[in-house]
Amino acid sequence: MLELSGSDDAEALADNGEAPRVYGFAGTPQLHRANRNYLTFFANRRWIQDRSLAHAVAEAYHTLLPVGRHPVA
């Protein structure tokens, strides 16, 4: 498993000399669902399933959503 320790490592991974960019869409805390089916991730324009990404999004919202509800992102 690869662990990044800072911006120098991130820049070293980029093939064009620029730091990698991460972007996406996330719903407001008022937009939530009863299951995790509304967490969708793409990497290099391909749909992926990754539990660690889903967990990271859930943790970001955990104090903002009612118990048993999940974010839309």
Phi, psi and omega per residue, in radians:
M1 nan 2.383 -3.117
L2 -1.631 2.251 3.083
E3 -2.019 2.274 3.095
L4 -1.646 2.391 -3.103
S5 -1.919 0.027 3.120
G6 2.907 -3.028 -3.075
S7 -1.158 -0.504 3.109
D8 -1.097 -0.736 3.106
D9 -1.151 -0.716 3.141
A10 -1.099 -0.730 3.117
E11 -1.159 -0.591 3.133
A12 -1.159 -0.476 -3.136
L13 -1.389 -0.386 -3.103
A14 -1.283 2.409 -3.113
D15 -1.528 -0.192 -3.111
N16 -2.007 0.240 3.107
G17 1.475 -0.100 3.100
E18 -1.741 2.666 3.082
A19 -1.186 2.518 3.113
P20 -1.050 2.587 3.126
R21 -1.986 2.424 3.079
V22 -2.167 2.271 3.108
Y23 -2.587 2.833 -3.131
G24 -3.113 -2.981 3.141
F25 -2.169 2.391 3.122
A26 -2.384 2.370 3.134
G27 -1.306 2.815 3.059
T28 -1.249 2.848 3.117
P29 -1.058 -0.367 3.102
Q30 -1.293 -0.287 3.106
L31 -1.750 1.770 -3.125
H32 -2.480 2.823 -3.076
R33 -2.287 2.917 -3.111
A34 -1.417 -0.235 3.124
N35 -2.405 3.038 -3.069
R36 -1.542 0.148 -3.082
N37 -1.145 -0.202 -3.105
Y38 -1.749 0.266 2.988
L39 -1.744 1.970 -3.076
T40 -2.189 2.344 -3.101
F41 -2.231 2.464 3.064
F42 -2.239 2.472 3.027
A43 -2.297 2.152 -3.092
N44 0.937 0.771 3.102
R45 1.153 0.274 3.092
R46 -2.021 2.393 3.118
W47 -1.221 2.327 3.115
I48 -2.288 2.730 2.975
Q49 -2.037 2.203 -3.125
D50 -2.556 2.036 -3.107
R51 -1.128 -0.592 -3.123
S52 -1.210 -0.639 3.057
L53 -1.159 -0.775 3.120
A54 -1.075 -0.696 3.117
H55 -1.147 -0.701 3.132
A56 -1.087 -0.745 3.111
V57 -1.149 -0.774 3.134
A58 -1.062 -0.709 3.121
E59 -1.144 -0.620 3.124
A60 -1.116 -0.545 -3.099
Y61 -1.718 -0.142 -2.892
H62 -0.995 -0.523 3.126
T63 -1.580 -0.090 -3.061
L64 -1.776 -0.303 -3.059
L65 -1.894 2.680 3.040
P66 -1.112 2.756 3.131
V67 -1.071 2.349 3.108
G68 1.461 0.109 3.131
R69 -1.942 2.716 -3.051
H70 -2.286 2.597 -3.101
P71 -1.288 2.880 3.018
V72 -1.941 2.113 -3.119
A73 -2.701 nan nan
